[in-house]
Amino acid sequence: MKNVNLNALRVFSVVASHGNLQRAAEGLNLSRGAVSQRIKKLEIELGVVLLVRGARGVSLTAEGERCHAAMQEALATLETALVSICEDGDHVTLHLGSSTATKWLMSRMEAFSAKFPNVSLTTQVHEQILARSLGRNEIAIWPGRARDLNPAHRSRRLTDIRLVAVCSPDFLRPNWPMGLETLLTLPLLQDAHRRWEKLIQATGYGDTHKLLNFDRSALALDAAIGGHGVAIAPTYMVENDRRSKKLVEIWVDPAPSDDGLYISWAKDHLGQTRIKRIVDWIASEFE
């Protein structure tokens, strides 16, 4: 194979991710016709059909699936390499979920700056775990049921994920202790994990149609602080608001959980001890 246009491969990768020529064209700032033309030219160069065009979008052929997977892997490898090349030793990027950033990290930024005065910390929030390997100055915090299995990473468990129900101290509610049957009759604030819905379906108590839904845990917790109902979240996420008496705990999930919060960093961080010291500091904040 020769003279394969790398830009055409990138265009194909975007089309495959969107599953739609028009949305891919908008993302690439190209016309739909230009995108379609580049895909056709790539198919001629490779000698295979990559896409099947339909009324509702495009689907990948078996050859297209293999090509897309290879492109994703190659782009992830390139991105990791470029991150490692471009970042200096004083810059660290922390990847984590938006609610963990809002409810756990922000209150600790002053302490972090005092502990590591020469480190410039950048946070990047994600809705899904990072698909590529971490660069030498990157750290990731993410929930899961097992350690990070990426062979390029080191990983350790920060804490178990234990769920608690919380509300404002001013929220009118039955007296403690409170059973689950009573709890599920209250106004419930639910995030994208849909934990209230799962409890209602498992127990038969409550009504899923009365749930107030949010796309992030932090938003549900802020609504609880505002007195709008009861939110459910991991203990580490409500710790600061409980300490400042913005929230009170009214129920603890008695069921054991296999889920935990994990931290990962690159094995190859060029012998820098700073990354390991930052990892140790983050772990100490969960003890």
N, C-alpha and C positions, 0 to 999 in steps of 0.2 A: 504494500500500500504506500502511495506517495502523494504529495501535494494535497493533503487533506487540510481544508481551511479551518484553522483553530477558532476563528470567530464564528464560523457556521456551527461548530460543535457547541460553543457557548450559547448560541441562539437556540439550538435544539434542546439543550439542557433546560433553558428557561421555559420553552414550550412544553416540555415533558412535565415540568414541575407544576405549571398552571393547568395543563390539560385543555388549553384553549388558545387558539392563535391570536385572537383579538386582545385578550388580557396580556399575553406575552408581548405582543407588539407595543402595547401601552407602557409596559414595564421597561422595555428596551428603547422606547422613544423612536420606534420605527413604524412604517406603515404595515398593515396586515399583509399586503402583497409582497413587500420586501422580505418579511419573515418567511412567508410561504415559499418564495423563490429560493432563499438560502437553504431551506430544508430540502427542497427538491434537488438542488445542486449537490448537497451533501449526500443524499441517497444515491445519486449517480456516481459520485466519487467512491463511495463505499460498496456500491453494487448490491445494496439491500434496501428493502422498504422499512423505514423506521416508524412511520405514523400511518394510522388509518383515520381518515377524515370522515366525520359524521355531522349530522345536523346539530347535535348538542356539544360538539367539541371534537377533540382528537383523542385517540387511544394508542398505546404503544404496541407494536408487534413484539414478538419474542426477541428479535434482533434489537429493536428499540429499547427494550427493557435492559438488555445487557449493556448497550451503549450508554444509557442513562446512568446505570449503576457505576460503570467505569468512570464516567465524567464526574459524578458526585464524589467518588473516592479520590480522584486526581485533584479536583478543586479543593477538597478538604485538606489534602496533603500540602498543596501549594499555599493555602491560607495559613496553615500552621507554620510553615517555613517562613513566610513573609512576616508573620507576627514576631517570630523569634529574631529575625534579622533586623527589623525596624525598631524594636523596643530596646531601650537602654536599661542598665541595672537598677535605676532608681524609679522605674515605672512598673507598676503591677496592675494587672487587670483582674477583677473579681467578677466571675459569672455566677448569677443566682436568679432565683425567681423574684418577681416584682414585690410580692407581699413579704418575703423574707427580707428584701432590701428595705422596705418601708417600715416594717414592724420590728425587725431585729437589728439590722445594721445601722440605720440612721442614728439611733440613740447612742451608738458606740463609736461614732466617727471622731469625736473629740478625744476619746481615750486612745484610739488608733493613732491619731496624729501625734499625741504626746509620746506614745511608745515608739513610733517610727517616723520621726520628724523629717527625715530625708527621703521618704517614699511618697511618690505621687500615685495615689490610688484612683483608678477608673473603674466604675461599676458598669456592667452590661447586663440588663435584665432579659430573660428569655422565658417563653411559655413552655418550651420543651428542652430536654437535656441537649447539650451541645453535641452536634453530630461528628465533629472533627476532633483530632487530638489537640491537647493543650500545648501552647508554646511555652518557652522556658520561664517567662514571667507571668504566667496565668494560673489562676486558681478557680475552681468551680465548687459551688455548694449546691447539692441537689438531693431531694428525697428519693428513696428507693427501697427495695427489699434485699439488696445485696450490694457488696462493694463494687466499685467501678472495675469492670473486667478488661478495660483497654490496656493492652500490654505496655503501652508507652506511659502509663500513669502510675503514680502511687496514690493510695486511698486509705482513709480511715473513717470510722463511724463517729459522728459527733454526739448524737443523742438518739434515744428512742422517740418515736412520734406517738405521743399520748394525747388523746383528744379530750377537750373540756368544753362545756357550754358556759358562755359568759353573757352578761348583760350589764347595763348601767345600774349603779346602786339605787337610782331613783325609779327604775322600771318596776311597775306594780306586778308582783308575782306572788304565788303561794309561798308560805314559809318553808325554809330548809328543815329537814332533808326532803328532797323532791324525787319522786319516782319518774321513770321514763314515760309512763302513761300520762302523768300530769304535765311533764315537760313538753310533750309533743302537741299539747292543746294550746300552747302559747304562740304568739307571733314569732315565726322562725325565719332567720336570715341565712340564706344559703349561698355558698360560692360555687365555683365551677367543679369542685370535687363531688358535689351533690350528696353530701354526707347525711343531711336530714332526710332526704328522699329515700336513701338506702335504709335508714333506721325505720322510717314509716312503713316501707314495704316489708321489712323483716319482722316487724312487731304487729302490724295491723292497726296501730294507733295513729291518730292524727289524719291530716288531709293534705295530700301533695299539692292540691290546687290552691292552697292558702299560703304557699311558700313565697317569700320575696327573694328573687334570685339576683345575684351579682356575679360578675365574671372574675373577681379576685377576692381572696380572703381578706385583704386589707380593707376593701370597701365594705364588706359585710361587717367587719369589726368596727369600722367607723360608724356605721349605721347603728350598731349596738350601743356604742358610746353615746350616740345621739338619742337613745331611749326608744328606738323603733322596734326592738324585739331582741331575740336571743340568737347569738351566733355560735358556731362550733368551729374550733380551730385547734392546732397543736399547741401544747403548753408553752413552747419556746416563743411562739408568735404573740402570745397574750401577756407574757411576763412583765413587760414594761408598763403596760396599761393597767395591770392589776396592782403593780407596786405604787403607781401614782393614783390609785383608787378611782380610775376612770371606768374600770370594769370589775365585776365580782364574779367569782366562780360559783355556779349553781348546780353543776352536774359533772361527774367524771365518768368517762366511758370505762366500764369495768373489764371489757373484753381486751385480752392481750393483743398486741399488734406486732406483726413482723416488719413493719415499715420503720425506717430510720432515716436520719439526715446524715449525709456523707459529704466529705470534702476530698477533692482530688487535685493533684498537681503533677507536672511533668517530671518523669524520672530524670530527664536530661535538662537540668537547669544550670549547667556549666559550673557545678561545684559551689554555686551561691548558697550561703547559709541563710541569707535574708528570707528567701521564700519559705524555708523550713521554720524559721522563727515566727513568721507571720501565721503559718499553719498552726503552730503550737499555741500562739496567742488566741486565734479564733477558737481552737479546741478548748482552751482554758475558760473562755467565756460561756461555754455550755456546761461546765462542771458545776 
